[in-house]
Amino acid sequence: MKRRDFVWLYSINGKMLGAGDPLRVQPGQRILMHLLNAGAAQIQRIACSGHRFQVIALDGNPVPTPQLVDVIEIAPGERVDAIVEMNNPGVWILGSTRNLARQSGLGIVVEYANQQQRAQWLPPEKIRWDYTIFGNNAPHPAPDETIDMVFEKAPGGPHGINHWLVNGKEYPHDGEFVFRRGGRYRLVFHNRSDDSHPLHFHRHMFELVELNGKPTSGIKKDTVIVPAFGRATVDLVADQPGLTLFHCHIQQHMDFGFKALFRYA
């Protein structure tokens, strides 16, 4: 059997880089960008050459401390709202920091009025994405209960596909995770794999408490990237009775075990 090579192709608003109209701007404008990673397989890092993003909201929730960043890391299902000051006339590329992804379509041209030159890409510095810079140091109410969740990879399953374990088991988890309505829960996510995982709760928002031991407060989300061999802690109020799906937002991980159902008592 011949080996099959897969080629990833990407788009922004349905167009690959170089196709369709550019994003046309005027000097001095403040552009509000609503970014959504609608893919199902990869975490993306996005930059806008010659410009910075002022992140003002994550997953639709205003952040306590808006910050300027050069790169936005955004996982499948995540949303980021950011303002970009148009203060560097020229023709630029907004797109993936990975050359292969950008050259395979993940980008869009940003064109200032009366500028005719070739679009430029300036690689940003390699800086780790850190949710906690957008938070504050307000105290968190004590939880009613703490739930530890440990995520592990089971390499080399059928056809060489990895499987994923939540607390030592693949989905389903009958009766294992149960909320009491109105309870405040602290969920500690322990990632014991070499992959970063965007973890998502359906129908609930949570507040980020700490990331890799760095405390924060006020950041409300429904999806959080837990770094490889890292840890994240979130607080959640059980205020949406019914079955609640929890899963990794990378489709293949979810398809091969990385999900659980939370039930209400």
For each residue, the residues with C-beta under 8 A, 3 or more apart:
1:
2:
3:
4:
5:
6:
7: 104
8: 42 100 101 104
9: 16 104 105
10: 16 39 96 101 104 105 106
11: 14 15 16 105 106
12: 15 17 94 95 105 106 107 108
13: 20 108
14: 11 20
15: 11 12 19 20 108
16: 9 10 11 19 104 105
17: 12 93 95 102 103 105 106 107 108 109
18: 109
19: 15 16
20: 13 14 15 108
21: 24
22: 91 108 109 110 111 119
23: 31 94 108 109 110 111
24: 21 111 112 113
25: 29 31 86 110 111 112 113
26: 29 86 112 113
27: 86 87 89 112 113
28: 86 87
29: 25 26 86
30: 83 84 85 86
31: 23 25 83 84 86
32: 81 82 83
33: 53 81 82 83 84
34: 79 81
35: 46 72 74 79 80 81 82
36: 74 78 79
37: 43 44 74 75 76 77 78
38: 76
39: 10 42 44 76
40: 76 249 250 251
41: 76 250 251 252
42: 8 39 76 101 250
43: 37 73 74 75 76 196 198 225 250
44: 37 39 73 74 75 96 101 106
45: 71 72 73 74 96 97 98 129
46: 35 71 72 73 74 94 95 96 97
47: 70 71 72 94 95 97 123 124
48: 51 52 53 84 92 93 94 110
49: 92 93 94 110 120 121 122
50: 88 90 92 120 122
51: 48 84 85 86 87 88 92 110
52: 48 68 69 70 84 85
53: 33 48 68 69 70 72 80 82 83 84
54: 66 67 68 82 83 84 85
55: 58 63 66 67 69 72 80 81 82 134
56: 62 63 66 81 82 83
57: 60 61 62 63 79 80 81
58: 55 61 63 78 79 80 81 131 134 219 220 221
59: 78 79 205 220 221 222 223
60: 57 79 81
61: 57 58 205 219 220 221
62: 56 57
63: 55 56 57 58 66 67 134 135 218 219
64: 134 135 136 138 217 218 219
65: 133 134 135 136 218
66: 54 55 56 63 134
67: 54 55 63 133 134
68: 52 53 54
69: 52 53 55 72 127
70: 47 52 53 124 125 127
71: 45 46 47 97 124 127 129
72: 35 45 46 47 53 55 69 80 82 129
73: 43 44 45 46 129 225
74: 35 36 37 43 44 45 46 78 79 80
75: 37 43 44 78 196 198 223 225 249 250
76: 37 38 39 40 41 42 43 198 249 250 251
77: 37 198 200 222 223 249
78: 36 37 58 59 74 75 198 221 223 225 249
79: 34 35 36 57 58 59 60 74
80: 35 53 55 57 58 72 74
81: 32 33 34 35 55 56 57 58 60
82: 32 33 35 53 54 55 56 72
83: 30 31 32 33 53 54 56
84: 30 31 33 48 51 52 53 54
85: 30 51 52 54
86: 25 26 27 28 29 30 31 51 112
87: 27 28 51
88: 50 51 92
89: 27 112 115
90: 50 112 115 117 120
91: 22 109 110 111 112 115 116 117 118 119 120
92: 48 49 50 51 88 109 110 111 119 120 121
93: 17 48 49 102 107 108 109 110 119 120 121
94: 12 23 46 47 48 49 107 108 109 110
95: 12 17 46 47 101 102 106 107 108 121
96: 10 44 45 46 101 102 106 107
97: 45 46 47 71 102 123 124
98: 45 101 102 106
99: 102 103
100: 8 103 104
101: 8 10 42 44 95 96 98 104 105 106
102: 17 93 95 96 97 98 99 105 106 107 121
103: 17 99 100
104: 7 8 9 10 16 100 101
105: 9 10 11 12 16 17 101 102
106: 10 11 12 17 44 95 96 98 101 102
107: 12 17 93 94 95 96 102 121
108: 12 13 15 17 20 22 23 93 94 95
109: 17 18 22 23 91 92 93 94 119
110: 22 23 25 48 49 51 91 92 93 94 119
111: 22 23 24 25 91 92 115 119
112: 24 25 26 27 86 89 90 91 115
113: 24 25 26 27
114:
115: 89 90 91 111 112
116: 91
117: 90 91 120
118: 91
119: 22 91 92 93 109 110 111
120: 49 50 90 91 92 93 117
121: 49 92 93 95 102 107
122: 49 50
123: 47 97
124: 47 70 71 97 127
125: 70
126:
127: 69 70 71 124
128:
129: 45 71 72 73 225
130: 133 211 214
131: 58 134 135 208 211 216 219 221 224 225
132: 135 208 210 211 214 215 216 219
133: 65 67 130
134: 55 58 63 64 65 66 67 131 216 219
135: 63 64 65 131 132 208 216 217 218 219
136: 64 65 216 217 218
137: 215 216 217
138: 64 217 218
139: 217
140: 207 209 217 235
141: 184 235
142: 184
143: 146 184 185 186 235
144: 180 183 184 185
145: 183 185 186
146: 143 185 186 187 188
147: 177 185 186 187 188
148: 167 188 190
149: 166 167 187 188 189 190 260
150: 165 166 167 168 190 192
151: 164 165 166 189 190 191 192 193 197 226 248 258
152: 164 165 168 192 193
153: 162 163 164 165 192 193 194 195
154: 157 162 163 164 165 170 257
155: 162
156: 160 162
157: 154 160 161 162 163 256
158: 161
159:
160: 156 157
161: 157 158 252 256
162: 153 154 155 156 157 256
163: 153 154 157 170 256 257
164: 151 152 153 154 170 193 248 253 256 257 258
165: 150 151 152 153 154 168 169 170 257
166: 149 150 151 169 170 171 173 257 258 259 260
167: 148 149 150 173 176
168: 150 152 165
169: 165 166 173
170: 154 163 164 165 166 256 257
171: 166 257 258 259 260 261
172: 260 261
173: 166 167 169 176 177 260 261
174:
175: 178 263
176: 167 173 260
177: 147 173 246 260 261 262 263
178: 175 262 263 264 265
179: 183 185 238 244 262 263 264 265
180: 144 183 238 264 265
181: 238 239 241 264 265
182: 237 238 239
183: 144 145 179 180 237 238
184: 141 142 143 144 235 236 237 238
185: 143 144 145 146 147 179 235 236 237 238
186: 143 145 146 147 209 233 234 235
187: 146 147 149 206 233 234 235 236
188: 146 147 148 149 231 232 233
189: 149 151 199 224 226 231 232 233 234
190: 148 149 150 151 231
191: 151 195 196 197 226 227 228 229 230 231 232
192: 150 151 152 153 229
193: 151 152 153 164 197 228 229
194: 153 228 229
195: 153 191 228 250 253
196: 43 75 191 225 226 227 228 230
197: 151 191 193 225 226 248 250 253 258
198: 43 75 76 77 78 223 224 225 226 248 249 250
199: 189 223 224 225 226 232 246 247 248 249
200: 77 222 223 246 247 248 249
201: 204 205 206 222 236 244 245 246 262
202: 222 244 245 246
203: 240 242 244
204: 201 222 236 237 238 239 240 244
205: 59 61 201 220 221 222 236
206: 187 201 220 221 222 224 234 235 236
207: 140 217 218 219 220 234 235 236
208: 131 132 135 211 216 217 219 220 221 224 232 233 234
209: 140 186 215 216 217 233 234 235
210: 132 213 214 215 216 231 232 233
211: 130 131 132 208 214 216 227 230 231 232 233
212: 227 230 231 232
213: 210 231
214: 130 132 210 211
215: 132 137 209 210
216: 131 132 134 135 136 137 208 209 210 211 219
217: 64 135 136 137 138 139 140 207 208 209
218: 63 64 65 135 136 138 207
219: 58 61 63 64 131 132 134 135 207 208 216
220: 58 59 61 205 206 207 208
221: 58 59 61 78 131 205 206 208 224 234
222: 59 77 200 201 202 204 205 206
223: 59 75 77 78 198 199 200 249
224: 131 189 198 199 206 208 221 232 234
225: 43 73 75 78 129 131 196 197 198 199
226: 151 189 191 196 197 198 199 230 231 232
227: 191 196 211 212 230
228: 191 193 194 195 196
229: 191 192 193 194
230: 191 196 211 212 226 227
231: 188 189 190 191 210 211 212 213 226
232: 188 189 191 199 208 210 211 212 224 226
233: 186 187 188 189 208 209 210 211
234: 186 187 189 206 207 208 209 221 224
235: 140 141 143 184 185 186 187 206 207 209
236: 184 185 187 201 204 205 206 207
237: 182 183 184 185 204
238: 179 180 181 182 183 184 185 204 241 264
239: 181 182 204
240: 203 204 244
241: 181 238 264
242: 203 264
243: 261 262 263
244: 179 201 202 203 204 240 261 262 263 264
245: 201 202 259 260 261 262
246: 177 199 200 201 202 259 260 261 262
247: 199 200 253 254 258 259 260
248: 151 164 197 198 199 200 253 254 258 259
249: 40 75 76 77 78 198 199 200 223 254
250: 40 41 42 43 75 76 195 197 198 253 254 258
251: 40 41 76 254 255
252: 41 161 255 256
253: 164 195 197 247 248 250 256 257 258
254: 247 248 249 250 251 258 259
255: 251 252
256: 157 161 162 163 164 170 252 253
257: 154 163 164 165 166 170 171 253
258: 151 164 166 171 197 247 248 250 253 254
259: 166 171 245 246 247 248 254
260: 149 166 171 172 173 176 177 245 246 247
261: 171 172 173 177 243 244 245 246
262: 177 178 179 201 243 244 245 246
263: 175 177 178 179 243 244
264: 178 179 180 181 238 241 242 244
265: 178 179 180 181
